[in-house]
Amino acid sequence: DIQMTQSPSSLSASVGDRVTITCRASQGISNYLAWFQQKPGKAPKALIYAVSSLQSGVPSKFSGSGSGTDFTLTISSLQPEDFATYYCQQYNSYPLTFGQGTRLEIK
Amino acid sequence: EVQLVESGGGLVQPGGSLRLSCAASGFTFSDHYMDWVRQAPGKGLEWVARIRKRGNSYTTEYAASVKGRFTISRDDSKNSLYLQMNSLKTEDTAVYYCARGQCSGGSCYCGLNWGQGTLVTVSS
């Protein structure tokens, strides 16, 4: 199975900050990497697929990059609604696997 | 508007069975792979199972933790997805989400859209 490791596990930031979350795969996953946002008590929401393609309706403040085994999600100009937990997912091979999540909190 | 509505969760004893359903609307259900994903209380997301579309012979994939106990199925005539869960264990306790797959560039990710989830509690 491909293990997905996110760092950091939690992050404190202020409104207006720019933050970066890292996701590392235990082996190469080509560009089959997606990112999700989840708020407490809610279902996840798709943000990005294929490393850097933004889902329809997702603001351009979210961006993704990377290749092979190392990937990043960057959120610019944080707003109160961005404070949530973020997950990466690899879909290169089965079983599909998620990172453990990064909790983004208000400083 | 895309909607995925899960139902069928509840309290069940270890060793028992439960069948989850997911009613889909707002998109052409038969054109999409569909998945089940679960989230144990206070934990992260765990992919459970996938069923491909008719053009891929409705083939299925499972996480090792549920293979042989859970069965994913679909009824395109009813725009519905199912998860039959047998031999349930306490560690199966979680919110179960139905998710729509999206295929792009040769592979298909899980989670273009998600339902609100249904809670399954396995306890004596």
Interface residues (C-beta under 8 A of the other chain):
Chain A: D1 S30 N31 Y32 A34 F36 Q38 A43 P44 K45 A46 Y49 A50 S53 Q55 Y87 Q89 Y91 N92 Y94 P95 L96 T97 F98 G99 Q100 G101
Chain B: D35 G44 L45 E46 W47 R50 E61 Y62 A63 A64 Y97 Q102 S104 G105 S107 C108 Y109 C110 G111 L112 N113 W114 G115 Q116 G117
